[in-house]
């Protein structure tokens, strides 16, 4: 029997992709769709909004009701409501695949509490290939000498708010873990205006424009050689497929906080 999925943030770009892609996963079935209070599309059919035809599931603004009877929730809403959504999933006993980025300390605290009672996958990026890249970055940082500077470049569409992106920060954390150091909470961008670069630092560069889905380069810059590891997303559907893969994996798992690396058994 297919696991029942509640999509939180169903009227956004990712929400629509999830509604369209769920048909590719016979182990999953759409149970409910949620949007924020006051949204113009509340009450409309989730399938029609996603462009895949009517599904008989009206978009609601009531997260608690949408979680009743669900097996797993996928949240791609906004950082401002992450804490409340996580708490609602914990209260309902529903596993959570969290793909929202840009949330703060309150949400982190809720995730820590929720993971004691439900399984939660937290992923800054749900692309399967990107999560393989995270492991490659960790290994490269561990293997190369500390005098190889690390620079993370990311580009996204003009509407993306948080910078560096959650994925860029995840890549930075992977590099830091490989070196056995701590990434600063708010890493500063690198550039000539900041003066000479300190040896062994992990830098970030950001670009926003057009309709770029997502590009991430991690460069290891040494004396006389460079290593570049790169991921380019050209279709937002990859994130939906990755999130749905994570949601299917979560069903029946014990309580705890997981990563996409766990989903992929990396």
N, C-alpha and C positions, 0 to 999 in steps of 0.2 A: 504494500500500500504506500502511495506517495506521501512523503512528509509535507506537512502544511506550512507554507512560508508567508509571513507578513512582511511586506516591504514598507519601510519607513522612509519618507522622502520620495514617494512614488511619482510626484509631478515634476521632479527635477530631471536633468539630463540623464543621470545615472539611473534614476528610478524608472524612466521610460525604457532604457536599455535592459534593465532587469526584467521588466514585464514582458518585453519582446523575447528575451533569451531564455526565459524559464521553460518554454516549450521544448527546448533542446535537451532538457534534463528530465527524463521519465521518472526519476526518483523523487522529484519535487513537484509540488502543485501550488499555485497561487491561492492563498487563503484570504488575505486582506491587504489593502493598500491605504497608506496614511500620508496626509499632507499637513502643513501647518494651519493653525486656526486662521480663518479669514481668507484663505486662498481661493481665488476665483474658480478653480476647477474642483473644489470640494463638492461631493455629491455626484460627479460625473463618472462614467464607466472607465475603469482603469485601462482596459484594453483599447477602447476607442481613443483615449488620450495618448496612448503609446503608439497608435497607428497599426495595431494588429487585429482590429475588429473587436466587437463587444464580448466581454467575458462574464458579464453578470455580476461584477464586483464593483460596487460604488466606492469611490475614494472617500475616506472618512478623516475627521480631524481628532478622533478619540483614540489615542494610542492604547489605553487600557482595554477597551472593547475589542480593538483589532487583534490583540494578543490572546484573547480567549479562544482556546481550542487550537492554537498554533503550536507547531513543534520547534520552529526556529524563526528568528527575525533577522532581516538584513537592514542595516541603518546606513543610509547615505543622505542624511538630511543636512544639518548645519551644526557647527561647534557650539552654538549658543544653547541648543536644546539637547545636546548629547547626554549630559548628566541625568536629566529627567527621563530620557528614553532608556538609558541603562538601568535606572532604578525601577522603571516600569517592567522591564523584562525580568529582572531579578524577582520582583514581587509576583509576577505571573508564572515564574518557573520556566521561562522560555529561553532556549539557547540563543546567543546573539553573535552575528557576523557584523562587526563594526568597521565600516570603511570610511566614516566621516573623519576629516582632519581639521586641525585648527582649534581643537577643544583645549580647555585649560585644566587647572589643578582640581577644580571641583569634580569634573568628569573623571579624571584619573582616580580620585578617591572613590567615586561610585563604581568604577571598573574593578578596583581592588576589592571592594565589598561584594560586588556581584559575583566575582569569580570564585568566591567561597561556596556559592550555592548553585551556580549555573556555569556551563562552559561558554567562554567568550573568546572569539578570535578577533584580535585588534590588528588591522593592517592599514598602513598608510597608503599602500598601493596593492591592489588585488591581482595585477597582472602576474601570470604564472612565470613568465620569462624574467620579469623584473625581480621577482623574489629569488630566482636562481642567481641573478646579478648580485644581490645582497650578499649571498654566500661567497661569490667570487671576490667581491671587494674585501670582505673580512679576511679571506685567505691571502690575498695579495698584500694587504696591509700588515698582516702577521709575518709574511715571508720577506718583504723588502726592508732594507735598512731605514732607520728613522730619518735619515737625511734626504729621503725622497719626499718632496712636498706633495700633498694631496689636494687637488682642486676639484670641486663638484660644481658642474654647470647644469642648470636646468632651465627649460623654456616651456611656457604654457600659454594658453589662450588669454586674450586681454581681460577676460572677466574673472580670472582666478584672483582671489583676495589674499590668501596667506602666502608669504614669501620669507625665506626659502620654502618651497613646497614641503609637505609632509614626507613625500618620497625622498627628496634631497636630504632632509634631516635624518631619515632612516638610513640612507647610504652613508651619511656622516657618522652616525652611531655605529654602523657596521665597521667602518674604517677605524674608529676609535677603539672598538672592542678588539679588533685585530691587533692593535698596538698596545692594548692594556691601559688605555687612558680614558678620561671622561670628556665627552663633548660638552662644551659650554651650553648652558640653557638657551642662550640667545647668541648663536655664533655670528660674528660680524662678517660682512662681505669683504673679500680681498680686492685689492686694486692699487694702482700706483699712488693714488691720493693718500693711501694709508701708510706710505713710507716703505722702508725695506722690510722684507718678509722674514719672520722668525723661522728658523730651521725646524722642520718636522710638523708644521701646522697643517690643519685641515681647513681649507677655505671654501667659500661659496660664491657663486656668481649666478645672477638671476636675469631672465629676460621674459617679458610679457608682450604678447602681440598676436593679432590675427586670430585664427582658429586652431592654433597648435594644440594637439591632443596631449602630448607630453614627450619631452626629450630629456634624457639624463646622461651625462658623461661624467665618468670618474677618471681623472688623470693622475697618474703617479709620475712626478717630474723629478728625475735624477740628473746627475752630471753625465751628459753624453747620451742619455737615452730616456725614453718616455714609454709608459704603458697606459693605453686608454681602453677602458671598458665602457660600452655604450648600449643603451636601450632606447629605441624609438617606438612610440605607439602611434599608429595611424588610424585606428578604429576604436572608438570608446567601448565597443562591444567586448573587447578583451577583458576589461575590468569587470563587466557584468558576468562574463563566463567564469572568471576567477573567483568572484564573490559567491556565485552559485555553487561552484566546486567546494569552496570553504563551508558554505551552509550545509551542503549534503554531508560533508565529512563530520560536521559538528553533531549531527543527530545521534543521540545515544552515548556521546562522550561524557566522561566524568567532569565534574565542576573543575574549573581552572582557567587560567589565562593562557591562550595559545597564540602562535604566530602562523603566517602562511608557510613558514619553513616546516612547521609541524604537519600542516595539511599535505605538503609535498614530500614529507619524510626526508628532508635534506639533512 
